[in-house]
Amino acid sequence: MSLLPLIAALFAVPQFLPQLARLRRTGDTAGVSCAWAALTSVNNGAWTAYFALSRLWTALAPSISATLLAGILAVWLARQGELPKRAVLSLTGWAALLAIAGGVFGRAGLGTALTASFILQTAPSVWKAYRSERVSGISAGTWLLILGELLCWGIYGTYELDPRLIVLGWTGVAASLLVLTRVAAQARSRAPDSGDVSDPRGSR
């Protein structure tokens, strides 16, 4: 079990690179939530503080990586007009609330706030994936890495009886599976039907 945080880190450090690479290559933002990216950046900044206070040193690299890379993704999407001004104000307020929770109540207060916030963090990605007509902008590679990381944290948190890591892990697993299911469903719907090309005379 002691290796799970390290394995989680191996999944987490590069997890936003496939999404960034896809957007840079195609410019397609269909199905990608800017609010999710921004919340991920803010919350992982707070998780960095939580992990440092908990002395989970192996978790610092992935949380710092997610803070920076999700932040880059959020800025890129915001420049495409994907983030309303009211959402910016809400994110600023949430960041201030996390800082107050950590400053006043310490690690326990910060962890409790982050436990509640993770459901809010994942909700925009699932909502947009299922509300969008197309999800061609979503990188399955990123969500597979997120699934791998949070599965590790879910198992580790369950073993350590850490309710914060339990919620973090299993909520993330559920969200990842939902997004991946939506991406796979669209891929199947766009796949050509072999029956349509079996007889070239059918097109005449």
C-alpha positions, 0 to 999 in steps of 0.5 A: 500500500505504501507504493500507491502514492508513488504510483498515483504520482506517476499517473498524475504528473503528465495527466494534462499533457495529452489534453494540452497536446490535443488542443494545440494540435486540433484547436477543438474544444468540444466537450472540454470544460474550462470551469473544470480546468480552473477548479482543478488548478485552484484545488490542487494548489490547496491539495499541495498545502494539504499534502505538505501538512500531512507529510505526504511528500510523494503527492507534492509533485503531482499536485504541483504539476496539476496546478500548473498544467490545469492552470495553463489549460484553463487560461487557454480555454478562457482565451477562447471565451470558454469562461464567463466573467461570473465564473472568474469571480466565483473561482476567486472567491473559492480560492480565498475561502480555501486560504481562510479554511487552511489559515484558520482551521489548519490541515483538518479544515482545509481537507474538509473544504477540499473534500466537499469541493472535489465533487464540485470540481468534477461536476463541470467536466461530466456535465459538459461532456453529457450536455455537449453534442460533440466531445471530440475535444476531450482527450481520453488519454488525460482521463485514463491517467486521471482514472489511474491516479484517483483509483490509487488514491481511492484504494490508499485512502480506504486502507488508511481510513482517510475520509478526505482521500476516500472522497477524492479517490472514488469521486474521481474514479466515478467522474473519469469513468463517466467521461470516458464512457461518453467519449467511447460512445461518441467514437462508436457512433461515428465508426463506419458501419461495415455493412455500408461498404460491403457491397460497392454497388449499394452506392449506385 
